[in-house]
């Protein structure tokens, strides 16, 4: 990627910096598989994850998945317990499974850490923009929490009532907090909804990382470039700063 004119890089977290997307997929699979089996309806699959859930705020993803199976539940609220038959309750069930999986540990992608190191050396700012409410625990588990002064996660979005992806608002907030115009920022995403958010925000570049969504899909939805690993971006960064 040509880094000329790029002063900041805005990273999604799950599937971009850390392989937590895999743990999220496992957690969603366990929760929805059990829930659907109890009701005798079509089983959940990983294809459902990419189509209905990946990259979206938790409540929106659950509602989208349920609608695909013809199920409507009340949204519920923060007072719900994990056994509540509400969208909020299902989200809490999933989060319990995810935190159990996270306790097993998480290693960041080596290529992503190498790219972060190269950005730091080049004086290019970075931040994390994630739909997840677990962004800080994930970064802490990966040993990367101190690498980011700005983190716009699901908790920030909820508290400030910022619309989630595929709207660009969370990414725009990240750029604002860094003090960098959107037109001088690059967005890096592995999810379709995140690529759509980047494409809608007037950012200088939208980079897709293909962790399963598909190269052609990411390009079609607004990515300017798709890579398999963020280390692939380092040569362009080195050339731009030489």
N, C-alpha and C positions, 0 to 999 in steps of 0.2 A: 504494500500500500504506500502511496505517496503521502508523506506526512507534512509536506509544505503547507503552511497555513493552519496547522493543527496545534492548538495550545492546550487542549485537554481531551482526555479519552474517558468516556462514560461507560462503565462496564455493567452489564447484567452479572449476576453472581452464579446462580445454579446452572451448570452446564457450560459456563464460560470460564470462570476462575476455579471453581470446585466441581467435582463430579457428583454434587448433591442432587442433581436432576435424577440420577439413578435411584438415590434413596427416596426422593419424592415419588418417583414412579412406583417404587415398591410399596411405599406407604399408601398411596392412592389405590393401588391394586388390591392390597389386603383389605382396606376399608370398604371399597365399593364391591369387591367380590363377595364379601360376607353380607353386605347390605342387600345386594341384588339376589343372592342365593336365598335369603330369608323370604323374599317376595316372589321367588320363582319366575324372574324375568331374565331377559337376555344377559349372559355373563359379560363382565367387564373385560376389556382387552387393552393392551398398550396403545393400539391405534386410537382408542377413545382418549387416552391421555394427550396425544399430540393434537387431536382434533378439537377437543373441548376444554382442556384444562391448562395445558402448557403455557406458562408465561402470564396467565391471568391472575388477578387478585383471587384469593381463596373462595370468597362467597360467590363471585361471578362464575368461577370455574365449576363449582358444585352445582349451581343453578343451571348452567349450560348442560352439564352431564345429565342431570336429572330430567331436564326437558327433552333430551334426546331419547329417553326411555319412557316418555309420557308421564313423568312423575312431577307433581307440584307440591312443595312443602312450604310452610311458613318460614320466613327468614330467621326468626328468633332474634336473640340479642346476646350481649356479653354476659348476661346472667345465666344463660343456658348451661347445662351440664353435658358431658360427652354422650350420655344416653338419651338426650332429648331428640325427638323425631323432627328436627328442624335443620335448615341449612347450616346454621351456626353449630348445632350439635354434631353434625357430620364432620364439619371442619375441625372441631375439637378432637373427635375420634381419630381423624387422620393425623393430627398434630401429635397426639400421644404416641402413635406408631412411629412417626418420623423422629421424634426425640429419642425414642428407644434405639432406632437405627443410628442416629447421630452419635449416641454414646459409644458406639463401636469404633468411632474415630473417622476422620476424613483427611485425605491428602489432596492438596491442590494440584491442578495440572501443572507439570513441570514447565511446559512451554508457556503457560500463562504467567507463571512467576518470573520466567526469564524475560518476557515482554514487559512486565511491570518494572523489573530492574532496569531495562533499557530505557523505558519512559522516564524513570527517575534520573538516570544519568543524563538524559537529553533535556531535563528541566520541563517536561510536559506533565501537567497536572492530571490527576485521575480521581475518580470517585466511583462508588457502587450505587446502582439504581436497580432495586430488586422489588418484585411484588411480594416476596416472602416476608412474613413477620418474624422469621427465624434468622434473618441475615446476620445479625451480630453474633449469636451463638455459633453459626456456621463459620464465620470468619475467625472467631476465637478458637474454635476447634481445629481450624486449619493453620493457626498461628499467623494470621494475616490482619487481625483487627487493627493493629497499630499502623498499618500501611495506608489507611484511608481516614482523612479528617472529615470527609463528607460522605455520609451514608443516607440515602433516601430509600427507605424500605417500606414494607406494608404497614408498620406501626406509624411511621411519619405520615404516610398517605392517609391513613385512617384519622389520625389526630388533626391533620390540616385539611381534611376533606378534598384531597387531590385525586382526580379521576385516574384510574389505573390504565395499564396497557390494554388495548392497542392505542389509547389516547397518548399523546406525547408529553402530557403534563408532568409526570414524575421525572422524566429526563430533562425537561426544561427547568424544573426546580433544581436538579443537580447542577446544571450549568450555571444557574443563577447563584447558587451558594458558593460555587467556585469563583464566581466573578468573571466568567468567560462567556462571550456571546455564542449562541447556538451555532452560528455560521462558522465558528472556529473550533467546534467540537466534533469528535468522532464518537459514534455509538457502536458498541459491540454486543451482539445478541445471538442466541442460538434458537430462540423461540419465534414462531411466526408472528405472534401478537407483538413481541418486542421489536422485530424488524419493521412491522407496520407502524409502531410508535415512532421509531427513529425516522422513518420515511416521511411521517406527517409533521415532524418538528422543525424542518428547515435546517438540519444539521449538515455539516460539511461532508461527512462520510457516514454510511451505515454499513458495517461489516458483519456478515453472518458467519457463525461458526457452526459447521454441520456436525451435530452430535446425534442426528437421527431424523430431523425434520425433512432433510433432503436439499441438496444444493439447488436444484432447479426451482423448488418451492420457495426457498429463501430469496433467490434472485427475483422471482416473479412478484413476491410481496414487497419488494423495495430495497433489498440489499444491493449495494454497489459492487461488492466483492464478497466471495465466500471462501473461507479457508477451513482446513481440517484441524489446524492447531495454531495458536496465537504466535508461536515461535516463527511461523511463516511470515509474520509482519516485521520482524526485526531487521532484515536487510534493507527494506524501504525506509525504515526509521534511521538507520545508520547513514544511508546515502543522503537523506534530507538534512541531516545535521552535520555532515562532513564539509 
